[in-house]
Amino acid sequence: MSWSEIFLKMAAEMSSLSTVILFLTGIGFLGFGAAAVIVPARLAALTGLVLPTPTARADFSATYGGFQIGFGVFLVACTQTEGWIEPGLWAAVAALAGFGLFRVLGILREGARVQSAIWIALALEVAGTALNLLALQQLP
């Protein structure tokens, strides 16, 4: 079975808005993680980071790619495991709210003089937090 067939089968089996939101959140983490592994220097450059050495690129790939991919797999697995939707949603809220909170603190520390990529990331984190909180409210 190909990855696209697996993806379509999983999407077709989703029975609730909460499951769909959690699944899409997991896919988002997987996509960001894949980008960090495949094109680490390009992704880092979006926020002004420079990865001048193989060591820097390997560490960026592990830290950003490895964690994001692992967390994305966990969230997607939660959508396929009985009783794991709620813990998955809470994990997504904690991660996204944590990213967003500390991004805001960094923006404030820097007097809001940050590149547009930071604002875009913050918007995604706030939206993701809100959607996952909405999904939690939809649970029985």
Secondary structure, 3 states (H helix, E strand, C coil): CCHHHHHHHHHHCCCCHHHHHHHHHHHHHHHHHHHHHHCHHHHHHCCCCCCCCHHHHHHHHHHHHHHHHHHHHHHHHHHCCCCCHHHHHHHHHHHHHHHHHHHHHHHHHCCCCCCHHHHHHHHHHHHHHHHHHHHHHHCC
